[in-house]
Amino acid sequence: MLAGLALILALVLVNLLPVNPYFDIVLADWRQGRYLHFNGLSQWLAWV
């Protein structure tokens, strides 16, 4: 019951709080290669 209440509270906070002001900056600085490196790492970990 406590986990369910925590989930509901988190959903309410996510929907009510303002958008992160740094999100646009991070999105502008994002490079495709970072995701590809993470993808390669996750595939390697899955293989291990």
C-alpha positions, 0 to 999 in steps of 0.5 A: 500500500505504501509503494502504491501511495508513493507511486501516485505521489510521484505521478502527481509531482511529475505532472504538477511540477514545472519543466526542468529549465536545463532540459533544453540545454542538455538536449541541445548538447546531446550527441548520437554517439553517447547513446550508441556507446550506452547501447554497446555497453548494455549489449556487452553486459547482457552477453556477460 
